[in-house]
Amino acid sequence: MNIVRAAAPHLEDMVAYDPQYLPAKAFLSANENARDISESLRDMIAEKVALTPFNRYPDPLANDLRDQIACAYGLERDQVLVGNGGDELLFNLVLAWGGPGRKLLNVPPTFSVYTHNATLTGTEVVNVRRREDLTIDEEAVLERVSQGDIDCIVIASPNNPSGDLVDQRFIRRLLSETDALVLVDEAYYEFADVSTLPLLSEHKNLVILHTFSKAYRLAAVRLGYVLAHVDVVKELIKVRQPYSVDRVSQVIGSCVFERRAEFVQEIDEIIERRESLYASLIRLNRVQVYPSDANYLLIKVEGAHEIWEKLYERGVLVRDFSSTPGLENCLRVSVGSPEENALFLKEFTTIVQGDLI
Ligand SMILES: *Cc1c(COP(=O)(O)O)cnc(C)c1O
């Protein structure tokens, strides 16, 4: 037969996630770390990978890596779950706490993967929009949650793409005033050094998400983890793909986690570069820059889409959010290497000041 019946109806209006991966001289659109792992770490990994059996399935739960992570945070192994990137764990969240007839509270503009996953699982999304300055409307969230019908909540801190941190007092209130599962997405917390972790022991409804993709330079490997109560982890284990984290990734994750202290200095350098980029950008006329605690900056500028095109023609790829509701005229630029940042700044300044738009 040369025809096929239609896919499930909820896919009809869906568009596949598009990371806008285009080749460029300065690739500043995905918030990756501009630097690859060190030679000595690469050697350590190569040695361990060479000894890895490829014919056997991996440990489904990556228990060695779980133990390392648990130990570092003073938790039990059963409070940690490793996933195929943070993205898989975000999907597991709605598989376990969402589904038809259930509700996810979302605070847009934020990471689009949350609503994408909700659509896939038939979870209803309740949006409480951020304020004009892109900070969370805390009272509106608490008010909406008080209706008692929300099953799970996801909040990114720092938020992607606005870069702001959530107020920990607000998270504490939220965790106390609802029994909904609250996932705090801390994909960028290493750049902010603020974590909701201290609240974990008092709040069974808290889940914290971390990733190896940003500060730890492993975007290619696909590794993330959640920290949560044992009962929450137990449910998340039920919905996950048993072998989602392959053995090679487990080995690489273990090596990087063991040597994570080696990354601290560069994280500080990224923060310095972010601040210097911020300082240069706010001096430009007509350009608004949001203060950021992550490794990227959100910029608001008239004609953003045209500026994005001009930047790309000049070899600089940033992320265009100009067609996202609430982010009109916004571009997000990742903090890259000093050379990449300099190229971006030079071209951006020329385009904006030269009235090339
Ligand atoms: C990058 C990112 C993640 C996780 O990415 P993975 O590469 O799948 O680990 C999660 N949340 C936010 C907000 C991100 O930007």
PDBQT file of the ligand as one rigid body, heavy atoms in Angstrom, charges set to zero:
ROOT
HETATM    1  C1  LIG A 401      19.694  22.937  28.052  1.00  0.00    +0.000 C 
HETATM    2  C2  LIG A 401      18.516  22.871  28.922  1.00  0.00    +0.000 A 
HETATM    3  C3  LIG A 401      18.068  21.676  29.538  1.00  0.00    +0.000 A 
HETATM    4  C4  LIG A 401      18.653  20.327  29.389  1.00  0.00    +0.000 C 
HETATM    5  O1  LIG A 401      19.364  20.040  28.314  1.00  0.00    +0.000 OA
HETATM    6  P1  LIG A 401      19.939  18.588  28.071  1.00  0.00    +0.000 P 
HETATM    7  O2  LIG A 401      21.005  18.823  27.086  1.00  0.00    +0.000 OA
HETATM    8  O3  LIG A 401      18.807  17.745  27.547  1.00  0.00    +0.000 OA
HETATM    9  O4  LIG A 401      20.451  18.056  29.369  1.00  0.00    +0.000 OA
HETATM   10  C5  LIG A 401      17.006  21.749  30.396  1.00  0.00    +0.000 A 
HETATM   11  N1  LIG A 401      16.386  22.884  30.643  1.00  0.00    +0.000 NA
HETATM   12  C6  LIG A 401      16.763  24.035  30.088  1.00  0.00    +0.000 A 
HETATM   13  C7  LIG A 401      16.041  25.278  30.437  1.00  0.00    +0.000 C 
HETATM   14  C8  LIG A 401      17.823  24.067  29.190  1.00  0.00    +0.000 A 
HETATM   15  O5  LIG A 401      18.149  25.222  28.612  1.00  0.00    +0.000 OA
ENDROOT
TORSDOF 0
